[in-house]
Each structure stands twice: as structure tokens, then as C-alpha cells.
Amino acid sequence: MFICSTCIPNKYLSKIVDADGSEGHCLNCKGQKPKVFEMKQLAALITPVIRQHFWTSDDIYRLTREDWDAEAPTVFDLGEIVMGMMNADIDFRDELVAAIVEGEDCDIRNGEVPFFEHGGAYKQIPDEKPVDYFTPRWSYIVEELKHNRRFFSESVREFFDGIFSGVEDIIAVETSPINIRKVVRNEPEGFTVYRGRIIDSSEIAKVQGNPFKEVGPTPKEKARAGRMSPEGVVALYCATAKETAIAELRPAIGQTSAVIALRFSKELRLLDFRRLESALDDGWSAYFDPKYKENSDARDFLRKLHYLISQPVMPGKEADYLITQTMAEYLAHVHEPGFDGIIFSSSQCRKGKNVVLFAKNDPLLDSREFAVDYITGSLSFHRTEEVAYTHREFIRELQASLWEGG
């Protein structure tokens, strides 16, 4: 019995068959294929991984009966484990399970206890708590950018390569309604965002005369340092809702905000940091990834990264933007393929979404040009009349004094 690489849904196992397989007739798709494995060859790849990541109730060498009862509550049979490792419900599951059981070198006549058996019960061995390698590295890179090397160094590139490797394949679960989405978004032509600017009341007529020039991208000679761009580098800071665009300006009471709507003039490729928080792992199928541990740690850090980049920087701490500015430069110009921008949560408006579009460093183009068009008639003016704050108590005086050693 042979299985072809096309019929193996686990991408890591499929690559192995593509590399080492030979021609044969596939049991599953009934076709003559150039790259197939015998069922027992496929079973031989899977069995050591199951042994590494699962316990059996008779696995007395690693687990006592008390441990078995106390550990992870979910019990699986071999068929369920095979489906999880394949990342799909496969038609040849029973044949593969049989090959796994029959391929075990175990002589029960000598008192040996088989690990694999039909009807056996298994529990997943909990992964070791991941070592948070990337968070301290983030802090290290911040210091390096502040005090040593402002421009891309090898350590900075290696850091971002490590956390963004494979980002194209990451998917996330969105709720209300429930959807499975990629974290890389290709937003179509016509996608609408909002851009705001605080103005003096005396500028209203000037803004009305040319809304895009006055509220759109900032001229590079006037571009101040921002979360995703250093001084003198233009990035287009927008939001997906008008209210969010105004909130991000942080207007004082009595100030006037001008807001325009912009429409994408072509499809743009955006990385959604909000979705990274709910990113799904590849599950048991990732056990076959040669870089499983490394990629698992990177995926864990990506879930935290959205929080790190969405936090407002306090006055006087603007240098802390250096790493997010460098990250934006990496995503736009170093990562392959590059991104046109990112989406992340607003720190000023609950449930609000910010969109930052990157300028391309093409000397033949005006860096003020972005793939957006002004939506005629969308200009509006808003005067801030009230600012509301909400507070949540998170520590009491007695607890604070205990922390301080009082």
C-alpha cells in the first residue's frame, strides 16, 4: 500500500515524501504518482513522534498510575492522534493505524509491553513551558537602537527574521461571527480608511479648498517622529473608523479636528497584528517541523507583540519608538515579500483599529504618494467638547505597602 505526497495533508511529511519517495500507485487517489511512500514507511516517520509527545496508560517507564490520572484529562486513541498529526481526517486512517501497530518491534512473549495497540488510550505530554527568548531580546534591541546602531544591524535583522518567519501561513480565529482568517490581509481596491488632523478654526476655509493636501500625507520636510516612522520619513497614519481617527489625535477640549475618508486605489498587503493575538498553532502536525521548538517560541512572542506595539509612549520617552520604527522598515523593505502597511489596535479608542501605510523608498516616486484616493465630499470638522476617562482599581494601599516592604 502506497500513499502519494499530494494525499498527505501534513506539509512537513509531504515534503519528506516529495524528497525521498519513488514512483507508485497511490491507495488514496488511485493514481500512478511520481512520489509515494509505502504505508509502513509513513508509519515509521510517525511512530517516534507519537512516542515523544504522548503517554500511554501502560507506559510505566515514564508515568505512574497516579500521574496518569492527574495529568491532561483528554484521552485519545491512535486514530485521533493520526488525524491530528495529519491535520485532517484522512481516508486511509485505519490502514495507517494498522501499519503503526504492526510495525512496532515488541515481543510480548518476553514480557514486553506494546506502546501501540488498537483501542489503546493515550494522553498528550504537556509541552515544556516555553522559554521567553524574544521578550528580553526585544528589550535588548531597543537599547541597541537607542545607544549603538541606529540603522539595521545583523542582530536586528536576525531578531525580526526569527519572529516573522512563516507569518504568511499563520491563521487566526475571529469571533462574532466566528471566522478563520489569515493574519496577512490583502485588502481590495476601494477599502476605506479615515485620516484626521487638528487644525485652527481659522484654517477651515483652507482645508475645504484642498482636503487631501491639508489632511492627507504629511510633507516629508514636516514629518515628525511617530510610532512607525522616524522624523523626516512619511507614513500614512489612518484608522478604520472616523471616531478612532479623531481619538488618536488626542485633541484637547475646544480643539477642532478635520477628518477625511480615503479609498485604496489598488489592493494592498497588510499585516494584522490584532489577529496575531488569536493566532492558531499548526497543532500536532507541527511536531514534524524541524524547527518546532524555535517556531513555537516565536509564535508565542507574536501573540504578545501586538500589546507591545499598541501601547502609547509617554512624553519624554519618544526614543522607545525606535524599535517599532525599525520593525516597520523591516516589514516594508526587508521582509520578502514586503508589506504595504499594518493594522493594530488603537490605544485611545476601545475596539478601534489603526492602519499605517508605509511609503516606498523609490527615488523615482514622490514619497508623499500612497495608493489612496480622497473620497470627494468626505471632509468633516469636529470640535471636542468633552473627554471622558474610565479607571479600574488594580491594587490597594495595603498591598502596595507590602510590595514596598512596609
C-alpha positions in Angstrom: 0.0 0.0 0.0 1.4 3.3 -1.1 0.4 7.0 -0.3 1.5 9.9 -2.6 2.8 13.2 -1.3 -0.3 15.0 -2.6 -2.6 12.9 -0.4 -0.7 13.7 2.8 -2.1 16.9 4.3 0.7 17.4 6.7 3.0 19.8 4.8 6.2 18.6 6.6 5.5 14.9 5.9 4.5 15.7 2.4 7.9 17.4 1.8 9.7 14.3 3.0 7.8 12.1 0.6 8.5 14.5 -2.2 12.2 14.4 -1.4 12.6 10.7 -0.8 9.6 8.9 -2.4 9.6 6.8 -5.5 7.0 6.1 -8.2 4.0 4.0 -7.3 0.2 3.7 -7.3 -1.5 5.7 -4.6 -4.0 3.8 -2.4 -5.9 7.0 -1.7 -6.3 8.8 -5.0 -6.0 5.6 -7.1 -3.4 7.2 -9.5 0.1 6.4 -10.6 2.2 9.1 -8.9 5.9 10.1 -9.1 6.4 10.3 -5.3 4.9 7.8 -3.0 5.8 6.1 0.3 4.8 2.7 1.5 2.4 2.8 4.4 5.0 1.3 6.6 7.5 4.0 5.7 5.0 6.7 6.6 4.2 4.8 9.9 8.0 4.7 10.6 8.1 8.6 10.4 5.1 9.0 12.7 5.8 6.4 15.5 8.8 8.1 17.1 6.9 11.4 17.2 3.9 9.8 18.9 6.3 8.3 21.5 7.9 11.7 22.1 4.7 13.6 22.7 2.2 11.1 24.1 1.8 8.8 27.1 0.0 5.5 27.2 -1.6 4.2 30.4 0.9 1.2 30.3 3.9 3.4 29.8 5.3 2.6 33.2 8.8 3.8 32.4 7.7 7.4 32.2 4.5 7.6 34.2 2.9 6.2 37.4 -0.8 5.4 37.6 -1.2 8.5 39.9 0.5 10.7 37.3 -1.7 9.3 34.6 -4.9 10.1 36.5 -3.6 13.6 37.4 -2.2 14.7 34.0 -4.0 16.2 31.0 -7.6 14.9 31.2 -8.3 14.3 27.5 -7.7 10.7 26.3 -7.1 9.9 22.7 -7.0 6.7 20.6 -4.4 6.1 17.9 -6.9 7.1 15.1 -7.5 10.5 16.7 -3.7 11.1 17.1 -3.1 10.2 13.5 -5.8 12.6 12.3 -4.3 15.4 14.5 -0.8 14.8 13.2 -2.1 14.7 9.6 -4.0 17.9 10.2 -7.1 16.4 8.5 -9.5 13.4 8.6 -7.7 11.1 6.1 -9.4 8.3 4.2 -6.5 5.9 4.9 -6.5 6.4 8.7 -7.3 2.8 9.5 -4.6 1.5 7.2 -2.0 3.9 8.7 -3.0 3.0 12.3 -2.6 -0.7 11.4 0.8 -0.1 10.0 1.8 1.8 13.1 0.7 -1.1 15.4 2.1 -3.9 13.2 5.4 -2.1 12.8 6.3 -2.0 16.5 9.2 -4.2 17.5 7.8 -5.7 20.6 7.8 -9.3 21.8 5.0 -9.8 24.4 6.3 -13.4 25.0 9.3 -11.8 26.7 7.1 -9.7 28.9 7.4 -6.5 26.8 4.5 -4.1 26.8 3.5 -2.7 23.4 3.2 1.1 23.2 0.9 0.9 20.1 -2.2 -1.1 20.2 -5.7 -0.9 18.7 -8.1 0.6 21.3 -5.2 1.9 23.3 -5.6 5.1 25.4 -3.1 8.0 25.1 -2.6 11.4 26.7 -0.6 14.3 25.3 2.6 15.1 27.2 2.4 18.8 28.1 4.9 20.8 26.3 7.6 22.4 28.5 6.7 26.0 29.4 8.3 28.0 26.6 11.4 30.0 27.5 10.5 33.6 26.7 13.5 34.2 24.5 12.1 37.0 22.4 10.8 39.5 25.1 14.2 40.1 26.6 15.7 40.3 23.1 13.1 43.0 22.3 14.4 45.0 25.2 18.0 44.4 24.1 17.2 45.6 20.6 15.6 48.7 22.0 18.8 49.6 23.8 21.0 48.8 20.8 18.9 51.1 18.6 19.0 53.8 21.2 22.7 53.8 22.1 24.6 51.8 19.5 23.4 51.2 16.0 20.6 53.3 14.6 20.4 51.5 11.3 19.8 47.9 10.5 22.4 45.6 12.2 22.8 41.9 11.8 21.3 41.2 15.2 18.2 43.4 14.4 17.6 41.6 11.2 18.1 38.2 12.8 15.6 39.1 15.5 12.9 40.2 13.1 13.6 37.2 10.8 13.1 34.9 13.7 9.7 36.3 14.8 8.2 36.9 11.3 9.4 33.7 9.6 6.4 31.8 8.3 3.9 34.7 9.0 2.3 34.1 5.6 0.9 30.7 6.9 -0.4 31.9 10.2 -4.2 31.9 10.6 -6.3 33.2 13.5 -9.8 32.7 14.9 -12.1 35.7 14.9 -15.3 35.8 17.0 -18.7 37.4 16.4 -19.1 35.8 14.0 -16.6 33.0 14.2 -14.2 33.0 11.2 -10.8 31.6 10.3 -8.7 34.4 8.8 -5.1 34.8 7.7 -3.0 37.4 9.6 -1.8 38.7 6.3 -4.6 40.6 4.7 -4.9 41.6 1.0 -7.3 44.5 1.3 -9.0 45.2 -2.1 -9.2 48.4 -4.1 -11.9 50.5 -2.5 -11.1 49.7 1.1 -11.9 52.8 3.2 -9.8 54.4 6.0 -10.0 57.7 7.8 -7.3 60.3 8.3 -7.5 63.2 10.8 -5.6 66.4 11.7 -6.0 69.0 14.4 -6.4 72.5 12.9 -7.1 76.1 14.0 -10.6 77.3 13.4 -9.1 79.9 11.0 -7.8 77.1 8.7 -11.3 75.7 7.9 -11.6 77.5 4.6 -8.0 76.5 3.6 -8.8 72.8 4.4 -12.0 73.0 2.4 -10.1 74.3 -0.6 -7.8 71.2 -0.8 -8.8 68.5 1.8 -6.3 65.9 0.6 -3.3 68.2 0.7 -4.2 69.7 4.1 -5.3 66.5 5.9 -3.6 63.7 3.8 0.0 62.6 4.0 2.4 65.0 5.7 5.1 66.5 3.5 8.5 64.8 4.3 10.0 68.1 5.5 7.3 68.4 8.2 7.1 64.7 9.1 7.7 64.3 12.9 8.7 61.0 14.5 5.8 58.6 15.1 5.2 55.1 16.2 6.1 53.6 12.8 8.3 56.3 11.2 11.3 58.4 12.3 11.5 62.1 11.8 11.6 63.0 8.1 10.1 59.7 6.9 6.5 59.8 5.8 4.0 57.1 6.9 0.2 57.5 6.5 -1.5 57.1 9.8 -5.2 56.2 9.5 -8.0 54.4 11.2 -10.9 52.2 10.0 -13.5 54.5 11.7 -13.8 58.2 11.9 -14.2 58.2 15.7 -10.9 56.3 16.1 -9.1 58.7 13.8 -10.2 61.6 16.0 -9.3 59.8 19.2 -5.8 59.1 18.0 -5.2 62.8 17.6 -5.8 63.3 21.4 -7.5 66.7 20.9 -7.9 69.0 23.9 -11.3 70.4 24.8 -12.2 73.2 22.3 -9.9 72.0 19.6 -11.1 71.3 16.0 -10.3 68.1 14.1 -10.6 67.8 10.3 -11.3 64.2 9.0 -11.3 62.8 5.5 -12.0 59.4 4.1 -9.5 57.7 1.8 -10.1 54.8 -0.5 -7.4 52.3 -1.5 -6.6 52.8 -5.2 -5.3 49.2 -5.5 -5.0 46.0 -3.5 -2.7 46.5 -0.5 -1.0 43.8 1.6 -1.3 44.5 5.3 -0.2 42.6 8.4 -2.9 42.5 11.0 -1.3 42.5 14.5 -4.8 42.2 16.1 -5.2 38.7 14.5 -1.8 37.7 15.7 -3.1 37.6 19.3 -5.5 34.8 18.4 -3.2 33.0 16.0 -3.6 29.3 15.8 -0.7 26.9 16.1 -0.3 24.1 13.5 -1.3 21.7 16.3 0.2 18.2 16.4 1.2 18.4 12.7 3.9 20.9 13.7 5.7 18.2 15.6 7.3 17.2 12.3 8.6 20.7 11.7 12.5 20.5 12.1 12.3 23.9 13.8 9.3 23.1 16.0 10.7 24.5 19.3 12.1 27.6 17.7 8.9 28.4 15.8 6.7 27.6 18.8 8.6 30.2 20.9 8.4 32.7 18.1 4.6 32.2 17.7 4.2 32.7 21.5 6.0 36.0 21.3 4.0 37.1 18.3 0.9 36.9 20.4 2.5 39.4 22.8 3.8 41.7 20.1 0.5 43.4 19.4 0.4 44.6 23.0 4.0 45.9 22.8 3.4 48.0 19.7 0.0 49.4 20.5 0.9 50.9 23.9 1.2 54.7 23.9 4.7 56.1 24.5 4.8 58.6 27.4 6.1 62.2 26.8 9.9 62.3 27.0 10.1 58.6 26.1 9.8 59.0 22.3 13.1 57.1 21.8 11.1 54.0 22.7 9.5 54.3 19.2 12.9 53.3 17.7 12.1 49.6 17.7 8.6 49.9 16.2 10.0 52.3 13.6 12.7 49.7 12.7 10.1 47.0 12.6 8.1 49.0 10.1 11.2 49.5 8.0 11.8 45.7 8.2 8.3 44.8 7.1 8.2 47.3 4.3 11.7 46.9 2.8 13.5 43.9 4.2 10.9 41.1 4.7 10.1 39.2 1.5 7.5 39.8 0.3 7.2 43.2 1.8 4.1 44.8 3.3 2.3 47.9 2.4 1.2 48.6 6.0 0.0 47.2 9.2 -3.2 47.1 11.3 -3.2 47.3 15.1 -5.5 48.3 17.9 -6.0 51.9 19.0 -4.7 52.7 22.4 -7.1 55.7 22.5 -10.4 54.2 21.3 -11.7 50.9 22.6 -12.2 48.3 19.8 -10.7 50.9 17.4 -8.3 49.8 14.6 -5.4 51.8 13.3 -4.0 51.4 9.8 -0.5 52.6 9.0 0.6 52.6 5.4 4.4 52.6 4.6 6.0 54.9 2.0 8.1 53.0 -0.5 11.7 54.3 -0.8 11.7 54.6 -4.5 13.7 57.6 -5.7 11.6 57.8 -8.8 8.5 58.4 -6.8 7.4 61.2 -4.6 7.5 59.7 -1.1 4.2 61.5 -0.3 2.3 59.4 -2.8 0.4 56.4 -1.4 -2.1 54.1 -3.1 -5.1 56.0 -1.7 -7.6 58.4 -3.2 -9.6 61.1 -1.5 -13.3 60.4 -1.3 -15.0 63.5 -2.6 -17.3 65.1 -0.1 -16.0 63.1 2.9 -14.4 66.1 4.7 -15.9 66.8 8.1 -15.0 69.0 11.1 -15.3 68.1 14.7 -14.9 70.3 17.9 -14.0 68.4 21.0 -16.4 69.3 23.8 -15.7 66.6 26.4 -13.1 64.0 27.2 -14.1 61.0 29.3 -11.7 58.8 31.3 -12.5 55.5 32.9 -10.4 54.0 35.8 -10.0 50.5 37.2 -8.5 49.9 40.6 -5.8 47.2 40.3 -4.0 47.5 43.7 -4.9 48.6 47.1 -2.9 50.7 49.5 -2.1 47.8 51.9 -0.9 45.6 49.0 1.2 48.5 47.7 2.9 48.9 51.1 3.6 45.2 51.2 5.3 45.4 47.8 7.4 48.2 49.1 8.5 46.2 52.1 6.3 48.2 54.6 
